[in-house]
Amino acid sequence: MKFLALLFSLLCAPSLWAHGISAADKQAMLDGGYLRYIWLGATHMLTGYDHLLFIFGVIFFLTNFKDIVKFISVFTLGHCITLVFATFFKITANYFLIDAVIALSVMYKGFENIDGFKKYFDWQPPPLLTMVFAFGLIHGFGLSTRLQQLPLGEDQIAMLIRILSFNLGVEVGQIVALAAMLVVLEGLRNRPSWNKFAYAANVALIAGGIFLFNMQFHGYWHSSDPDSFPLNKDDHSHVHQDMGAEQMNSH
């Protein structure tokens, strides 16, 4: 039982699933210049499993290059708006809750991809382009909560350049990830097993979104009320030690 509790604690560690900004990254920002922000933005996107899963869902059935550009451009516009403006004007929220909504976007796209709204609810969802833009705004807000953990300085011009540098890095990382996804999907699309793979992959997206949603709420639960978690305190504290202090220090 102790092993299972330990495994559950490790899997549920907010440091693993919230993909925040590490102390080493913060120090690197202090020691480096704007290129460090570009690099961090790119690596943050490339390791941002929730953002990547959503993008994967968006492009999954797109075969026309113009459609791909259209949907990715709308998503990019959405997350650029909130990333830049929320960071510059220091608009923030609990990042566990924001990431929980991002997890919902992954679930939504997977469910929409299997035509779940029509099949199971006889409901026509809103235009996909509109939803991709709306979720882009939320994804950008999630990125902003991370960027606001960095030492951006008080000078507004310098701060804006740092924000834009991070945003540029995010776009570079997104292009790299998108290219890899398109290569993989194109290689699978003409295979006889494509239909089975498509259904399984999108069900996996839904399951992944549910998992991430639960993990983010687990993190929020600990950051807001760590004493209420039912596991033995000694078994759990090695992973979530001083969670409340970490949450405060991250902002």
SEGU-599504 format. One line per 8 residues: their letters; for each residue x, y, z of N, C-alpha, C. Coordinates in steps of 0.05 Angstrom, whole numbers, plus 32768, in hexadecimal, padded with zeros to 4 digits. Layout:
# residues N
a	X/Y/Z/X/Y/Z/X/Y/Z ~ ...
END
This chain:
# residues 251
mkflallf	8010/7FE8/8000/8000/8000/8000/8011/8019/8000 ~ 8027/8018/800F/8039/8030/800F/8045/8035/7FF4 ~ 804B/801F/7FE5/8056/8022/7FCA/8042/8030/7FB8 ~ 8029/8027/7FBA/8014/8032/7FA9/8010/8050/7FB0 ~ 8010/8056/7FCA/800D/8072/7FD2/8024/8083/7FC8 ~ 803D/8077/7FC9/8054/8086/7FBE/8051/808B/7FA0 ~ 8049/8076/7F91/8046/8078/7F74/8031/808D/7F6E ~ 801B/808C/7F7C/8005/809F/7F77/800F/80BB/7F7C
sllcapsl	801E/80BF/7F92/8028/80D9/7F99/803B/80E4/7F83 ~ 804C/80D3/7F79/805E/80DB/7F64/8050/80E3/7F4A ~ 803C/80D3/7F43/802C/80D9/7F2B/801C/80F2/7F2E ~ 8014/80F8/7F46/8003/810F/7F4A/8013/8128/7F52 ~ 802D/8126/7F52/803D/813D/7F5A/8039/8155/7F48 ~ 8030/816C/7F52/802C/8183/7F41/8045/818C/7F33 ~ 805C/8187/7F3F/8075/818E/7F31/8079/817F/7F18 ~ 806D/8167/7F16/806F/8157/7EFE/805B/815F/7EE9
wahgisaa	8042/8165/7EF2/802C/8169/7EDE/8026/8187/7ED9 ~ 8030/8199/7EEA/802A/81B5/7EE5/803E/81C3/7ED3 ~ 8054/81B5/7ECC/806A/81BF/7EBC/806F/81DD/7EC1 ~ 8075/81E3/7EDA/807B/81FF/7EE1/8097/8207/7EDA ~ 809F/821E/7EE4/80BA/8229/7EDF/80CC/8221/7EF6 ~ 80E2/8213/7EF1/80F3/820A/7F06/8104/8221/7F11 ~ 8110/821C/7F28/8123/822F/7F34/813B/8234/7F22 ~ 8144/821E/7F15/815A/8221/7F02/8153/8232/7EEB
dkqamldg	813B/8230/7EE0/8132/8241/7ECA/8131/825E/7ED3 ~ 8127/8263/7EEB/8125/827E/7EF4/8141/828B/7EF6 ~ 8154/827B/7F01/816F/8286/7F03/817C/828A/7EE8 ~ 8175/8278/7ED4/8180/827C/7EB9/8175/8295/7EAD ~ 815C/829C/7EB3/8151/82B5/7EA8/8160/82CD/7EB4 ~ 8167/82CC/7ECD/8176/82E2/7ED9/8192/82E5/7ECE ~ 819E/82CE/7EC7/81BA/82CE/7EBD/81BB/82D3/7E9F ~ 81A7/82CC/7E90/81A8/82CE/7E73/8198/82E6/7E68
gylryiwl	8195/82E6/7E4E/8187/82FC/7E41/816D/82F2/7E35 ~ 8164/8301/7E20/814A/82FB/7E14/814A/82E0/7E06 ~ 8161/82D7/7DFC/8162/82BD/7DEF/815B/82A6/7E03 ~ 8160/82AB/7E1C/8158/8297/7E30/813A/8294/7E32 ~ 812C/82AB/7E2E/810F/82AA/7E2F/8104/829C/7E16 ~ 8111/82A0/7DFF/8109/8291/7DE7/810D/8274/7DEB ~ 8124/826C/7DF5/812A/8250/7DF9/8116/8243/7E0D ~ 8110/8252/7E23/80FE/8247/7E37/80E2/8244/7E2B
gathmltg	80D9/8258/7E1B/80BF/8256/7E0F/80BD/823D/7DFD ~ 80D2/8238/7DED/80D2/8221/7DDB/80D1/8207/7DEA ~ 80E3/8205/7DFE/80E4/81EC/7E0D/80CA/81E8/7E1E ~ 80BF/81FE/7E27/80A6/81FB/7E36/8090/81F0/7E25 ~ 808E/81FA/7E0C/807A/81F0/7DFA/807F/81D2/7DF3 ~ 8098/81CC/7DEE/809F/81B0/7DE6/809B/819C/7DFC ~ 809B/81A6/7E15/8095/8194/7E2C/8079/8198/7E37 ~ 806A/81AA/7E2B/804F/81AF/7E34/803B/819B/7E29
ydhllfif	8039/8184/7E36/8029/816D/7E2D/800C/8175/7E27 ~ 8001/8186/7E38/7FE5/818E/7E35/7FE1/819F/7E1B ~ 7FF3/81B2/7E17/7FF1/81C2/7DFE/7FF5/81B0/7DE6 ~ 8008/819E/7DE7/800E/818D/7DD0/7FF7/817A/7DCA ~ 7FEB/816F/7DDF/7FD4/815D/7DDB/7FBD/816C/7DCD ~ 7FB8/8185/7DD5/7FA3/8194/7DC9/7FA9/819A/7DAB ~ 7FC2/81A2/7DA5/7FC9/81A7/7D8A/7FC7/818E/7D79 ~ 7FCF/8177/7D85/7FCD/815D/7D77/7FB0/8158/7D70
gviffltn	7F9E/815D/7D83/7F82/8159/7D7D/7F77/816B/7D68 ~ 7F80/8184/7D68/7F77/8198/7D54/7F7E/8190/7D38 ~ 7F97/8186/7D34/7FA0/8181/7D18/7F9B/8164/7D10 ~ 7F90/8153/7D22/7F8F/8137/7D1D/7F82/812F/7D02 ~ 7F6B/813C/7CFC/7F5D/8135/7CE3/7F61/814A/7CCD ~ 7F73/815D/7CD2/7F77/8172/7CBD/7F8C/8168/7CA9 ~ 7F85/8168/7C90/7F97/8160/7C7B/7F9E/8176/7C67 ~ 7F8E/818B/7C67/7F94/81A2/7C56/7FA6/81B5/7C63
fkdivkfi	7FBB/81BD/7C56/7FCF/81CF/7C62/7FC3/81EA/7C6A ~ 7FB1/81F4/7C5A/7FA4/820E/7C61/7F93/820B/7C7B ~ 7F86/81F4/7C7E/7F76/81F0/7C97/7F88/81EE/7CAF ~ 7F9F/81E0/7CAC/7FB2/81DE/7CC2/7FBC/81FA/7CCA ~ 7FC4/820A/7CB6/7FCD/8225/7CBC/7FB7/8236/7CC9 ~ 7F9F/8233/7CC0/7F88/8243/7CCB/7F84/823C/7CE8 ~ 7F82/8223/7CEE/7F7B/821B/7D0A/7F93/8221/7D1D ~ 7FAB/821B/7D14/7FC2/8221/7D25/7FC6/823F/7D29
svftlghc	7FC0/824E/7D14/7FC3/826B/7D17/7FAE/8276/7D2B ~ 7F96/826C/7D2A/7F82/8275/7D3D/7F89/826E/7D59 ~ 7F93/8255/7D5D/7F9C/824C/7D78/7FB3/825E/7D81 ~ 7FC6/8263/7D6F/7FDD/8274/7D76/7FD5/8290/7D7D ~ 7FC3/829B/7D6E/7FB9/82B6/7D74/7FAD/82B7/7D90 ~ 7F9D/82A3/7D96/7F90/82A2/7DB1/7FA4/82A0/7DC7 ~ 7FB8/828E/7DC5/7FCA/828C/7DDC/7FDE/82A3/7DDD ~ 7FE4/82B0/7DC6/7FF5/82C7/7DC7/7FE7/82DF/7DD5
itlvfatf	7FCE/82E2/7DD1/7FBF/82F8/7DDD/7FC1/82F6/7DFC ~ 7FB9/82E0/7E07/7FB9/82DD/7E24/7FD5/82DB/7E2F ~ 7FE7/82CE/7E21/8002/82CB/7E2B/800F/82E7/7E2E ~ 800C/82F8/7E1A/8019/8312/7E1B/800B/8325/7E2E ~ 7FF0/8328/7E2B/7FE2/833C/7E3A/7FDF/8334/7E58 ~ 7FD9/831B/7E5D/7FD7/8312/7E79/7FF1/8315/7E88 ~ 8007/830F/7E7A/8021/8311/7E87/8029/832E/7E8B ~ 8025/833F/7E77/802D/835B/7E79/801D/836A/7E8E
fkitanyf	8003/8364/7E90/7FF3/8371/7EA4/7FF0/8362/7EBE ~ 7FFF/834C/7EC0/8001/833C/7ED8/7FE5/8332/7EE1 ~ 7FD6/8328/7ECE/7FBD/831B/7ED3/7FC2/82FD/7ED7 ~ 7FBB/82F2/7EEE/7FC2/82D7/7EF3/7FAC/82C8/7F01 ~ 7FB0/82AE/7F04/7F9C/829D/7F12/7FAB/8284/7F1B ~ 7F9E/8274/7F2B/7FAB/825B/7F34/7FB1/8249/7F1B ~ 7FCA/8243/7F17/7FD2/8235/7EFE/7FC8/8219/7EFD ~ 7FC2/820C/7F14/7FB7/81F2/7F14/7F9B/81F2/7F08
lidavial	7F8B/8207/7F0F/7F70/8209/7F04/7F71/820F/7EE6 ~ 7F83/8221/7EDD/7F86/8227/7EC1/7F8D/820D/7EB1 ~ 7FA0/81FE/7EBC/7FA8/81E6/7EAF/7F92/81D1/7EAF ~ 7F81/81D2/7EC3/7F6A/81BF/7EC3/7F57/81C6/7EAB ~ 7F53/81E0/7EA6/7F43/81E8/7E8E/7F51/81E0/7E74 ~ 7F6B/81E2/7E74/7F7A/81D9/7E5C/7F76/81BB/7E58 ~ 7F76/81AC/7E6D/7F71/818F/7E6B/7F55/818A/7E60 ~ 7F42/819B/7E68/7F27/8199/7E5C/7F27/819E/7E3E
svmykgfe	7F39/81B0/7E35/7F3A/81B5/7E18/7F44/819C/7E0A ~ 7F56/818D/7E16/7F60/8174/7E0A/7F49/8160/7E08 ~ 7F3A/815D/7E1E/7F23/814B/7E1E/7F0F/8153/7E08 ~ 7F0A/816D/7E07/7EF6/8178/7DF4/7EFE/8171/7DD7 ~ 7F18/8175/7DD1/7F20/8170/7DB5/7F20/8153/7DAE ~ 7F28/8142/7DC1/7F26/8125/7DBB/7F0A/811C/7DB7 ~ 7EF8/8126/7DC8/7EDC/811E/7DC6/7ECF/8129/7DAD ~ 7ED7/8141/7DA5/7ECD/814C/7D8C/7ED7/813D/7D74
nidgfkky	7EF0/8133/7D76/7EFC/8124/7D60/7EEE/810A/7D5A ~ 7EE3/80FD/7D6F/7ED4/80E4/7D6B/7EB6/80EA/7D67 ~ 7EAF/8103/7D62/7E94/810B/7D5D/7E82/8105/7D74 ~ 7E8D/8107/7D8C/7E7F/80FF/7DA4/7E66/8110/7DAB ~ 7E68/812A/7DA5/7E52/813C/7DAC/7E39/8134/7D9C ~ 7E3C/812E/7D82/7E25/8126/7D72/7E1B/810A/7D78 ~ 7E2E/80F8/7D7C/7E27/80DC/7D81/7E19/80D7/7D9B ~ 7E24/80E4/7DB0/7E1A/80DE/7DCB/7E07/80F3/7DD7
fdwqpppl	7E08/810B/7DCC/7DF7/8120/7DD7/7DE5/812D/7DC3 ~ 7DE8/8125/7DA9/7DD8/8130/7D94/7DDA/814F/7D95 ~ 7DF3/8158/7D98/7DF8/8175/7D9B/7E0D/817E/7D87 ~ 7E08/8194/7D7A/7E1C/819F/7D67/7E2E/81B2/7D76 ~ 7E48/81AB/7D79/7E5A/81BD/7D88/7E5E/81D7/7D79 ~ 7E68/81EC/7D87/7E6E/8205/7D79/7E83/8202/7D63 ~ 7E85/8215/7D51/7E99/8213/7D3B/7EB4/820D/7D47 ~ 7EC2/81FB/7D3B/7EDC/81F2/7D45/7EF0/8209/7D46
ltmvfafg	7EF0/821A/7D32/7F03/8230/7D32/7EFF/8242/7D4A ~ 7EE6/8247/7D51/7EE0/8257/7D69/7EEA/824A/7D82 ~ 7EE6/8230/7D85/7EEF/8222/7D9D/7F0D/8221/7D9E ~ 7F1B/821E/7D88/7F38/821D/7D88/7F43/8238/7D91 ~ 7F36/824E/7D88/7F3F/8268/7D91/7F3A/826C/7DAF ~ 7F22/8264/7DB8/7F1C/8267/7DD4/7F2F/8256/7DE6 ~ 7F35/823E/7DDE/7F48/822E/7DED/7F64/8239/7DEB ~ 7F6A/8246/7DD4/7F84/8253/7DD1/7F88/8269/7DE6
lihgfgls	7F73/8278/7DEC/7F74/828C/7E00/7F7A/8280/7E1C ~ 7F6E/8269/7E21/7F72/825C/7E3B/7F8F/8250/7E3C ~ 7F98/8244/7E27/7FB3/8239/7E26/7FC7/8250/7E2A ~ 7FC3/8267/7E1E/7FD4/827D/7E22/7FD5/8287/7E3E ~ 7FBE/8287/7E4B/7FBD/828F/7E68/7FCD/827B/7E79 ~ 7FCB/8261/7E72/7FDC/824E/7E80/7FF9/8253/7E7D ~ 8002/825A/7E64/801E/8261/7E5F/8025/827A/7E6F ~ 8013/828D/7E71/8018/82A6/7E7F/801D/82A1/7E9D
trlqqlpl	800E/828E/7EA9/8012/8289/7EC5/802E/827E/7ECA ~ 8039/8270/7EB7/8055/8266/7EB9/8069/827D/7EB6 ~ 8064/828D/7EA1/8077/82A3/7E9B/8078/82B7/7EB2 ~ 8062/82BA/7EC0/8062/82CD/7ED6/8071/82C4/7EEE ~ 807B/82AB/7EED/808C/82A1/7F02/80A9/82AA/7EFE ~ 80AF/82B5/7EE7/80CA/82BD/7EE0/80D0/82DA/7EE8 ~ 80E9/82E0/7EEC/80F1/82FC/7EF2/80F0/830D/7ED9 ~ 80D9/831A/7ED4/80D5/832A/7EBC/80DE/8346/7EBF
gedqiaml	80E4/834F/7ED8/80EE/836A/7EDC/80D7/837E/7EDE ~ 80DE/8396/7EE5/80CA/83AC/7EE8/80C9/83BF/7ED0 ~ 80DF/83C0/7EC1/80DF/83D1/7EA9/80CB/83C6/7E94 ~ 80B7/83D6/7E8C/80A2/83CB/7E7C/80AB/83C3/7E60 ~ 80BE/83D2/7E54/80C8/83CC/7E3A/80D7/83B1/7E3A ~ 80E9/83AF/7E4E/80F8/8396/7E51/80E6/837F/7E57 ~ 80D2/8383/7E68/80BF/836E/7E6E/80B0/8365/7E56 ~ 80A7/8378/7E45/8099/8371/7E2D/80AA/8361/7E1A
irilsfnl	80C3/8368/7E17/80D5/835A/7E06/80D9/833D/7E10 ~ 80DC/833A/7E2A/80DE/831F/7E36/80C6/830E/7E30 ~ 80AE/831A/7E33/8095/830C/7E2E/8094/8304/7E11 ~ 809A/8316/7DFF/8099/8310/7DE2/80AE/82FC/7DDB ~ 80C5/82FC/7DE8/80DA/82E8/7DE3/80D0/82CC/7DEB ~ 80C4/82CA/7E02/80B9/82B1/7E0B/80A3/82A8/7DF8 ~ 8092/82BA/7DEF/807D/82B3/7DDD/8088/82A9/7DC2 ~ 809E/82B6/7DB9/80AB/82AD/7DA0/80B5/8291/7DA3
gvevgqiv	80C1/828B/7DBB/80CA/8270/7DC0/80B4/825C/7DC0 ~ 809D/8264/7DCB/8085/8252/7DCB/807D/824B/7DAE ~ 807D/825F/7D9D/8076/825B/7D81/808A/8249/7D73 ~ 80A3/824C/7D78/80B8/823B/7D6C/80B3/821E/7D75 ~ 80AF/821B/7D8F/80AA/8200/7D9A/8091/81F4/7D8E ~ 807D/8204/7D8A/8064/81FA/7D7F/8068/81F1/7D62 ~ 8077/8200/7D52/807C/81F8/7D36/808B/81DE/7D35 ~ 809F/81DB/7D46/80AF/81C2/7D46/809D/81AA/7D4D
alaamlvv	808D/81AD/7D62/807B/8198/7D6B/8066/8192/7D55 ~ 805B/81A7/7D49/8047/81A4/7D34/8052/8194/7D1C ~ 806A/819B/7D14/8077/818D/7CFE/807A/8170/7D03 ~ 8083/8169/7D1C/8086/814D/7D23/806B/813E/7D23 ~ 8056/814B/7D2D/803C/813F/7D2E/8032/8139/7D11 ~ 8035/814D/7D00/802B/814A/7CE4/803A/8133/7CD5 ~ 8054/8130/7CDA/8063/811B/7CCE/8058/8100/7CD7 ~ 8053/80FD/7CF1/8049/80E4/7CFD/802D/80DE/7CF2
leglrnrp	801B/80F2/7CF2/8000/80EE/7CE9/7FFF/80E7/7CCB ~ 8010/80F4/7CBC/8010/80EF/7C9F/801A/80D3/7C99 ~ 802C/80C9/7CAA/8036/80AE/7CA6/8022/8099/7CAD ~ 800F/80A0/7CBF/7FFB/808D/7CC8/7FE1/808E/7CB8 ~ 7FDC/80A5/7CAB/7FC1/80AB/7CA0/7FB9/8097/7C8A ~ 7FCB/808D/7C7A/7FC5/807C/7C64/7FC6/805E/7C6B ~ 7FCB/8058/7C83/7FCC/803C/7C8B/7FAF/8031/7C8F ~ 7FAC/8016/7C8A/7F91/800A/7C8E/7F86/800D/7CAA
swnkfaya	7F98/800F/7CBD/7F8F/8010/7CDA/7F89/802D/7CE3 ~ 7F89/8040/7CD0/7F86/805D/7CD7/7F6D/8062/7CE7 ~ 7F56/8058/7CDF/7F3D/805D/7CED/7F3E/8054/7D09 ~ 7F49/803B/7D0D/7F4B/8031/7D29/7F5E/8041/7D39 ~ 7F74/8049/7D2D/7F88/8059/7D3B/7F7C/8074/7D42 ~ 7F6D/8081/7D2F/7F62/809B/7D34/7F4F/809A/7D4C ~ 7F3E/8086/7D4D/7F2B/8084/7D63/7F3A/8080/7D7E ~ 7F4D/806D/7D7D/7F5C/8067/7D96/7F6C/807F/7D9F
anvaliag	7F78/808E/7D8C/7F88/80A5/7D93/7F78/80BB/7DA0 ~ 7F60/80BF/7D96/7F4F/80D4/7DA1/7F41/80CC/7DBB ~ 7F3C/80B3/7DBE/7F33/80A9/7DD8/7F49/80AD/7DED ~ 7F62/80A8/7DE4/7F79/80AC/7DF5/7F7C/80C9/7DFD ~ 7F76/80DB/7DEA/7F76/80F8/7DF0/7F62/80FE/7E06 ~ 7F4A/80F3/7E04/7F36/80F8/7E18/7F40/80EE/7E33 ~ 7F4A/80D5/7E33/7F54/80C9/7E4C/7F6B/80DA/7E57 ~ 7F7D/80E3/7E46/7F93/80F4/7E4F/7F8A/810E/7E5B
giflfnmq	7F75/811A/7E4E/7F6A/8132/7E59/7F5E/812E/7E75 ~ 7F50/8118/7E78/7F44/8111/7E92/7F59/810E/7EA7 ~ 7F6F/8100/7EA0/7F85/80FB/7EB2/7F91/8116/7EBB ~ 7F97/8127/7EA7/7FA4/8140/7EAD/7F92/8152/7EBD ~ 7F78/8151/7EB8/7F64/8161/7EC7/7F65/8159/7EE5 ~ 7F66/813F/7EE9/7F67/8135/7F05/7F81/813C/7F13 ~ 7F97/813B/7F04/7FB1/8142/7F0F/7FB2/8160/7F17 ~ 7FA7/8171/7F06/7FA7/818D/7F0C/7F96/8194/7F24
fhgywhss	7F7F/8187/7F26/7F6E/818B/7F3E/7F7B/8180/7F57 ~ 7F8A/816B/7F53/7F9A/8160/7F6A/7FAD/8175/7F73 ~ 7FBC/8182/7F60/7FCE/8197/7F67/7FC1/81AF/7F74 ~ 7FA9/81B6/7F69/7F9B/81CD/7F75/7F92/81C6/7F91 ~ 7F89/81AE/7F95/7F80/81A5/7FAF/7F96/81A8/7FC4 ~ 7FAF/81A0/7FBC/7FC5/81A1/7FCE/7FCE/81BE/7FD3 ~ 7FCD/81CE/7FBE/7FD6/81EA/7FC2/7FC2/81FA/7FD2 ~ 7FA9/81F3/7FD1/7F94/8202/7FE0/7F8E/81F6/7FFB
dpdsfpln	7F8F/81DC/7FFD/7F88/81CF/8017/7F97/81B4/8019 ~ 7FB1/81B5/801D/7FC1/819C/801D/7FBA/8189/8033 ~ 7FAE/8192/8049/7FA8/8180/805F/7F90/816E/805A ~ 7F81/8174/8045/7F68/8165/8041/7F6D/814C/8031 ~ 7F85/8147/8026/7F89/8130/8015/7F89/8117/8026 ~ 7F7B/8101/801E/7F77/80EA/802F/7F8F/80D8/8034 ~ 7FA4/80D9/8024/7FBA/80C7/8028/7FC9/80CD/8041 ~ 7FD7/80B9/804B/7FE7/80BD/8063/7FFB/80D4/805F
kddhshvh	7FFD/80E6/8072/800D/80FE/806F/802A/80F7/806A ~ 8035/80E3/8079/8051/80DC/8076/8058/80D1/805A ~ 8045/80C2/804E/8049/80B7/8034/8048/80CC/801E ~ 8039/80E1/8023/8034/80F5/800E/8046/810E/8010 ~ 8050/8113/8027/805D/812D/802B/8078/812F/801C ~ 8084/8119/8015/809E/811A/8008/809C/8126/7FEC ~ 8084/8124/7FE0/8080/812F/7FC5/8074/814B/7FC7 ~ 8062/8150/7FDA/8054/8169/7FDB/805C/817A/7FF3
qdmgaeqm	8074/8177/7FFB/807D/8187/8012/807D/81A5/800C ~ 8071/81B3/801F/806F/81D1/801C/8062/81DA/8002 ~ 804D/81CC/7FFA/803F/81D3/7FE1/8034/81EF/7FE2 ~ 8029/81F6/7FF9/801E/8211/7FFB/8033/8227/7FF8 ~ 804B/8222/8004/8061/8234/8001/806B/8236/7FE4 ~ 806C/821F/7FD6/8075/821F/7FBA/8061/822F/7FA9 ~ 8047/822C/7FAE/8033/823A/7F9E/8037/8258/7FA1 ~ 803C/8261/7FBA/803F/827E/7FBF/8059/8288/7FB2
nsh	806F/8278/7FB4/8089/8280/7FAA/8088/8281/7F8B ~ 8078/8270/7F7E/8077/8270/7F61/806B/8289/7F56 ~ 805C/8298/7F66/8050/82B1/7F5C/805E/82C8/7F69
END
